[in-house]
Amino acid sequence: MYSLLRPFLFACDPEKTHERTLAWADAAHRLGLIRLATHRPRPLPTKAFGLTFENPVGLAAGMDKNGAHIDALAQLGFGFIEVGTVTPRPQAGNPQPRLFRIPQKQAIINRMGFNNDGVGALVGNLERTRWKGVIGVNIGKNKDTPNDSALRDYLYCLERVWSGAGYIVINISSPNTAGLRELQHGDPLRALLAGLREEQERLSALRRVRRPMLVKIAPDLDERSIDAVAEALGAAGVDGVVATNTTLERAEVAGLPHAEEAGGLSGAPLYGRATEALRRLRAHLDPKIPIIGVGGILSGADAVGKLSAGAHLVQCYSGLIYRGPGLVGECVEAIRRRREQGVRRG
């Protein structure tokens, strides 16, 4: 069905299509139509970060920035949903147009710029959500907050989302907020992690519930940088890593319409770069720290490839734009077959 709808969806502006699709999903959920029209995968329980996920296939951050559509999106069969990126104060993001499709390569370029309604609005949406699955909240800093004050923004968001989040992701790798990726390196990274870990332990004791804290990294780090990041993450004692965000690399789409647009590239061309970064990170990172693999998953085989590279869980986003909601169940079943084959070999 989605393959029949896609040409009509792709005929419209990508950002408007995104907004309309979420509105339609909400309406379909209220009428009970999503459950009738989709095949929810059988549970495939997966443990990571001290949490149990219904299945290991999640929705990546960016689709539902304000956590306003969780109940509808959950009906597509995700084992977990990550919302955000959210910032302390509302911000409009970068000027439009800022979202571009490259269908020849099943790719997307975005320079959204953390457009969101602010953490207060997201917290309110989390309180109204009825879905009982694991919800991750991806947090960032406001565009006008200088890097030397970034910790303040992250701490503010961390405290506000604590009650409603299943886990929390520190986004320091978006290419669409000027200077943000500088926080992935050296002293700024160590200082940020130290401050966040201190607050995580304080909130855990105060609220009597612990929330896992993960860090999302870029795919454009070289091996030496990945080694340094892994060392810093391990020393800080973070609970997990999300690998990876979008890429600034354009070799895979060179010469195609929109290829030179500023922003992060996602979709099929990101898969190899993101998976190699994941593999390198896994080699350098403490084996007790789980990784969520994201970037370029457009098939069940791609999801299995992330697990083979060292991921414990996977996430989709751009693949859903090109493949539709059936991608979720395909990934779950491919991972199920991988597990069953492993059991038989054992």
N, C-alpha and C positions, 0 to 999 in steps of 0.2 A: 504494500500500500504506500509506503513512504517513497519508494522509487517513482510512483506515479505523481505524488504531490511535490516532489523536489523541484521539477522544472518551474512550477508556479511560484514556489518559495524563492527560488534563485532569481526570478524575474524582478524581484523587489529589492530595495536598498537593504543591505545586510543587517544594519542595526534595527531598522523598523521591523524587518522580518523576525528578528530575535525577540523583540518586545511583543509582537503579535502572537508568536508561537507560544510564549509563556502565558499570555492571556488566554489563548485557546486551551492550553493545557489545564489551566485553573478551571475554566468552564466545563471542560470534559470531565475533570475530576469530580466537580460538584454533581454532575449528572450521572456519575458512575460509569462513564463510557471508556475511560482509560483501562480500567480493569477488564472490560469486555473485549477491548481491541488489542490488548497486548498479552503476551504469554510470559508470565512471571517465572523466572528460573527456580528450580527446586533449591532449597537452602544448601549452602556449602560453607558451614561455619568455619571461620578463620580467626585465629587469635594473634594480636599484635598490640604492643604498647599497653598491655594489661587490659585490653578491651576484647570483646568477642563481636565479630562482624558477621552478619547473616550470610554474606558471601564476600569474596575478596575484590569485587569490581565496584569502584566508586565513581561518583561524578566529581570532576575537578573544579576547583574554584574558578569563578568568572562567569559561569552560566547564570547563577542566581546570586548577584552581589549583595543583595539586602536580605537574603533569607526569606523572601516573600512568597516563594513557590514550592517550598519543600514538600508539602503533602502531595501535590500533583506529581512532582518529579519522582518521588519515592515509588509511585505506582509503576514506574518503568522497570523496576527490578533491581535497582542499585542496592549493594550491601552497605553502603554509607554515602553520605552526601557532604561535600565541603562547600561552604558558602563564603562570600567575600570576593575580593579583598575589601575590608572595611577599614575606615580611618576614624580618628576621634571626631572630627567635624565633617559635615556634609561637604562634598566638592563635586563640581560639574565634570571634572575630567578635561581631556584635551578637546580642542575644537573639532567639530564634524566637518567632513567625513573622517572616520577614524577606524573603520572596520572594512576589510577588503577580502573578497574571495579570489582564489586562484584555482578554479576547478580543474584545469588541465593537470594539476599536481595534487589535487585533493588537499589544498593548503589554505590557510587563512593568515592574514597579517592584521594585527590590531595595535592601536596606540591609544587605547581607551583612557589610561591615566588614572586608575583608581576612582572612577566615577561611582559614587555611592551616596546614600542618604545619611551617612553617619552612624556611629556605633549605637547610639540610642535607638534609632529606628530598627536596626537589626535585632537588638535585644528584645524589643517589643514583638517583632515577628517570631522570634524563637519561643517566646512565652505563649504565643497563640498556636504554635505548631502542634499537631496531634500525633504525628509519626513518632514512633518510639525507637527507631533505629539510631545508629551512631551518626552524629552531626559534627563535622569539623568546622571550625571558624578560622578563616585566614585573615590575619590582621596586618596593617601597614601603617605608614606615617603619612600625614598630610603633605601635599606638594610644597607648601610654603614653610614647612618645618625644616630647619637646617639639620644636616647630619649630626652635628655635635649635640643636638637636642632630640634626636630621633628616639632615644630610649624613653623619654617622657611620653611620647605618643604611643609606643608599644606597651608601656606599663599601664597607661590609661585604658587601652583597649583590652588588655589581658584581664584586668580587674573587672571590667564591665561584662565581658562575655563568659566569665568563669562559670556561672551557674548554668547557663544554657548550652554550653559546648560539651561535646564528648571528648574532643581533643582540640588543640589550638596550634595553628601554623604561623610562624614568623616569616613573613614575605620580605626578603631582602634582595630579591633577584629579578623583579620586574624591570624590563628595559624602558618603561614608559614614564617613570618618575626620575627626573634628572638627578644623577649622583647616587641613586639608591644602591646600585650594585657595588659601590665603594665600601658598603658595610659588610661585604663578604670577605674582607681581607684584613689581616694583621691586627693591630691594636683596636681599631674600631669594632671588628667582629668579636674579639675577646671581651671588650668592655660591655658590648651589647648583651652578649650571652651571660656574662656574670650578673649583670643587673636583672635580667629576665629570670634567671635561675633562682636568684635570691627571692624575687617576688613570687615565683612559683611555689617555693617552699613555704613562704609566709602565708600565702593564700590557702595552701593545702592544710596547714595547721589551723588557720582561722576558720575556714569553711568546713573543715573535717571531710573533705573530699579532694582527691588529687586529680588534676587534669594533665594528661600527657602533653608535652610541648615539643613540636617538630619545627624544623627549619627548612625552608624551600630554597634550593640553590639553582643557579643558572647552568645551562648546558655549554656555555662558552668559556668555561675555565679550562686552562691547560692542566696537564697532569701534575705539575709541581703545585699549582694552586689548589687542585683537588686534594692533594696530600695534606697541604697546610690547613684547608678547611676541615678535613676529616679529623686531623689532630685537635683542632680547636673545639669541634663538636664533641669529640670523645672526652676531652679534658673538662668541658663544661658539664658533661653528663646529660645531654639532651636525650629525649625519649625516642626520637626518630628523625628521619629526613624525607623530604619530598624532592624527588629528582626526575624531571627538572621543569623549569619554567620555559618560556619561549626563547628563540634564538635570534640573534642579529645577523647570522650568516645567510647569504642569499644565493650561494652557488647552485643549489638544487632547483631554483626557480628563475635563474638568470634569463633575461630576455622576454619574459612573459609579462602580460599586462598587470600592473600594480606591483610588480616585483621590487621596484625601487621605492615604494612607499616606506616611510619611517615607521618603526614599530617592531613588535616581536612576531616572528614567523612560527606558526604551529601547523599541525596536520602531518600528512605522510612524510614530507621532506625532513621533519624534525626527528623522525624515529631513530635513525642510525646515530645521529649526534647525541641525542638524549640517552639512548641505551648505552652508548660507549661511556658517557659520563657516569651513568649508573654503575656500570661494570667497574670502572676505575675507583669510584667511591667505595663500592663494596670491598674492593681489595685492600683499601687503606683504612676503612672504618672498623671500629670495634664490632665484631660479629654479633654482639648482643643488641646492637642498635638496629631496629628494623627500618626498611626503606619502602616508601610508596613510589612505584615507577609510573611516570606519566610522560606523555609526549609522543604523538604519532601513532597511537593505537587505532587501527582501522579494521582489525580482524581478530579472531580468536587466537590465531597463530602469533600475532603481534603481542597479545597479552601474555601468552606463554613465554615468548622471547624475553619479556621484562623479568619474569620470574627466574628464567635461566640465567639472566645477568645478575641476579641477586636481590630482586624485589620480593617483599612479602605480600604486598597488595598492589593493585593497579588502579589508575583513574583514566577516564575518557572525557573528552569535551569536543574537540574539533571533529573527531571521528563520527560523533553523533550527527553533526551537520551533514556529513556526506553519506553516512550509512543508515541513519535513523535509529530509533530505539531498539531495534532487533540486535544491534551490536552488543548490547549489555548481556543478553542471554547467550549469545554466541561466545562471548569471552568467558562467561561462567562455565559453560559446558566444556570449552577447550581446557580450562584449568582443572575441571573435574576429571576429564580423561587423563590428563597428565598425572594427577594424584593417584588415580586407579592403576595406571601403568607402573608408577613407582612402587605401589603396594605389591603388585604382582611380581615385580622384579625382586623386591625384598624378600 
